[in-house]
Amino acid sequence: MRQKMAAGNWKMNGTSAALAELETLIQGQHAATSELLICPPATLLSRAAELAAVSPVAIGGQDCHAATSGAHTGDLSSDMLKDAGATAVILGHSERRADHSETSEDVAAKTKSAWSAGLIAIVCLGETLAERESGDTLSVVGNQLAASLPDGATGQNTVIAYEPVWAIGTGKVPSLAQIAEVHDFLRQALTTRFGTEMADAIRLLYGGSVKPGNAAEIFATSNVDGALVGGASLKAADFSPIIAAL
Ligand code: PEP
C-alpha cells in the first residue's frame, strides 16, 4: 500500500516571514498519516528544517547539482541540502527544464546524486500544451520517464510527479480521464522496466493547479498517490485542506 503524499513547492517565494506559514501548517498536522513535504527556497531550508524537526512535515530542496562539490557558482549539492536538513529534492521541474535548459539526462545525473546523499528524488515530467494538442503526451512523458530515471529507482528513493506544463500556475487542470490516462501509463511503463513490485511501490503525484476545491477528485483518480503543489502550498489555509483530502 503506497503512503499518500503532499509536497509543496514554494519556488522562488518567501523570506523569513513565510516561516510563519510553515509553523501554522505544522500545528495543524500532529495527527497526519500521509507523507508531507515543504520545499522552501534554499535560503530558508535550514530554518524550515529546524521548525519542522519534530513534526510530520519534512523539508526538501527544489534542485541540486549533479556533482558533490566544485566550481559551480550559485549551485547546491545534494550533500549540502541533506546537511541543511532536507530529506528530499524536486528534480526536473518544468521551470528548471525551461529556465535552465535541463535535459532528462541532467535530471538522471541529479537523481543519482540525490540518492547518494540519501535524499528522495521527486522527478518531474510533463508535456507542453503544444505536445498535448498534437497527441504526443504519452510519448513525451514516456521518454522523459525513461531518460530521467536511472536504474536503481525504488519506491523508497524516488517519487514521480506528473505535471502538465500548461497546468502549472495557470488554473487549468486536465480532465480526470486525462490524468488517469497518464498515471496509468506511467505505472505500466514502470512495471515494464522495473517489475511489478517496484512499480507498485512508487508514488505518482499529480501537479498543476491543485487547489482545495479540486484536490479530492484528483486524489480519487486512478494511480494518483498525492500531489505536488505550487501556489496553494504557500498558505497553510490552502495547503491544509489539500492535505485533508488525501
Ligand atoms: C508546481 O510548480 O509544481 C505546481 C504544480 O504549481 P501550481 O500548483 O501553482 O500549478
Residues whose N, C-alpha, C, O or C-beta is under 5 A from the ligand:
A	BS01	PEP	N9 A167 I168 G169 T170 G207 G208 S209 V210 L228 V229 G230 G231 A232
